[in-house]
Structures are given as structure tokens and as C-alpha cells.
Amino acid sequence: MVAPTVPQRRGDSVHSTRRSWCYPRLSPLAVVSGVAVPVIPVILAPQSWVRGDIAMNRINLHLVSDATGETLNSIARATSAQFEHASIVHHRWSLIRTRFQLHRVLEGIEGEPGPVLSTLVEKGLRAELETACQRLGVSVVHVLDPVLALLQEQFGETAMSRPGRQYVLDADYFRRIDAMHFVLAHDDGQAQAGIAEADVVLVGVSRSSKTPTSFYLANRGVKAANIPLVPSLPDPPGLDDPKTPVIGLTLDPDALIEIRRHRLRMIGASDGPGAIRHDTGDYVDRETVKAELLWARRLCTKRGWPVVDVTRRSIEETAATVLQLMEAWHQRRRKTEVAPE
């Protein structure tokens, strides 16, 4: 196995089985049963550094997956956020399904030792990873094991241990693809004649996170249309008696102004005669923006549309709230349909 050099690290280190580089300080390779296996020579202690007056503990965290690694990314992001004074360098290893690919991972752990989170399900690879981590003196946690054990006990059935089974070209997959196409066709008020086919309609003033929220929902298989609310234009057509939930998005005026200024800087970055000013105009005027947000909220209240304040919410949190409101809308709808006359 060839051991190329490692690039300069800035922030997270991201690795894949197709990269053309690996780690320095690699030991010679031993040959066991005709297969080259890295010899683990040394353990490095976690480093620490100081940011301001606060000592920051720096560790390497290796995420080893036999699929895309999204499960581990979510777990690592959720858990890492709970530690204020820690610097965690995430080393992501995805699509690890052969011994050769695993040996590349072991070289990486050898080069920069640290705890390992794994979603490997193939028993041979798991055993080899556990053995190598034990020799290295690093901890390894198979994050799926508790859930698999619980479900095996409930179903009375042994898990199949086949990697990547959640990524199949089934009806759910094609539903997500259709939702993506729908969002593209119905973004920013386009093709309003097809709104009746939407699972949800998001409304809000310009730059209120309608589009990114719609795309995130599409990845969950939700067909989301989004329509801008503009005070100088008539009320959006087709929403007088909607057959689908309509949800408004709003945010703090100062946050919206900053987002809009950033947008103007992006589309008019030049300093020439035709440059777009990002510090003047009604689009970023505080009083005008406040009036615009107030008008939009009053419209939503008048129409009975719930409103989500996205000021301090991530796209994921906004989408989760939208899904909750969608479920509440459908529950009310079902109760209305079955209510006696």
C-alpha cells in the first residue's frame, strides 16, 4: 500500500476511500494471511490549545461508516455541540466495505489516534476494527448496536448485517426525487397553478429562508411550494381556500436586514458605476423592513396561517417545526371531516 502525504489541516479533516493521500508516520506493513496489515507503533495523547483565556482540548474523532456516513455525521454534530471547551477534528471515512478500505482507515487512526464511532455492520470488518483499536489504545463505539439489539429482541429476528440497505431505489427514494423536482418548479412563486399538488406552501417576505427550507423538506419527501409576500403586490392567488397547509416564515428585522445586505453584496460586489448599494434603499431600510414584516404577519393572521419565527432556528429546526404544523393541520382536517353534522 502506498502512503502519500497529508494536506495542511484547516478545520475538519474529511477523508474518503478514494482520496490519493493518507497520513504521515506510517509504520511498516506486516503481511498476515497474504494481506498487508498496518503495524500500530505509537499512541499520541490528545493535544490542547488556548483560545483567549480558555484552554481548549483538541481530539481526533474518527467516523467510520459502510454507507454515506450521514448517521454518524448527525450523531457527531449533536454530541459535539454539548461541549463548549473542546476542539474536535472529525475524520470521516465513508463507504468502508472491504478489508483494503478498512486498512486505509486504520492507517488514519494510527496517524492521528482518537476515539472511533462506527456504523459498520459486517462482522469481519467490525472485529478487525475492534482489534486494531484495542492495539492502538483508542475506544470504539458501534452506535447502532443498542438499537439493533432492542429491535432484535422485539422482533425475535436477527439483523441481516448488510451495509447500505437504507439506500435503495424504492418508492420512498423516488418520492424524494419527485419532491426535489417539485421544489425547483415551484420556487419563489413559480408555476402557481400547480400549488394544489403541494404538500405544504411556505409564504414569507424576501430572504426569510423559504427556499432552503423547501429543499430540506424535499429531501424528506415533502413537496413544498414557496411564495413571496410583497406588500406592493396583490395577495397570492390560489391561497383563498387552500387544500394544503400554508405556513408563514418570519424573522427579526435586524437579522433580515443583515441577510439582505449580504445578498446585495453577493450580486453587486463591484465598485463600478453599476454596482448595487447594499446599505441604502427600502430593501434594507429598517423602518420599511419592520413595516413589511408586520404586514406579512397580519396577512398570515387574517388568513389563519401559522407563523414560524426562523430568527434563531437552523434550517433543520425550521423544517421540523413545519412538519409538526403540517401534522396538526391534517389532524384538524380529519376531525372536521368525521364530525357529525
Secondary structure, DSSP 8 states (H G I E B T S, - for coil): ----------S-EE--TT-S---SS---EEEETTEEEE--------EEEEETTEEEEEEEEEEE-SS-SHHHHHHHHHHHTT-TTEEEEEEEE----SHHHHHHHHHHHHHS---EEE----HHHHHHHHHHHHHHT--EEETTHHHHHHHHHHHT------TTTT---SHHHHHHHHHHHHHHHTGGGTTGGGGGG-SEEEEESTTSSHHHHHHHHHTTT--EEEEE--TTS---TT-SS-SS-EEEEE--HHHHHHHHHHHHHHH----STT---SSSSTTT-HHHHHHHHHHHHHHHHHHT--EEE-TT--HHHHHHHHHHHHHHHHHHHHHHHHS--
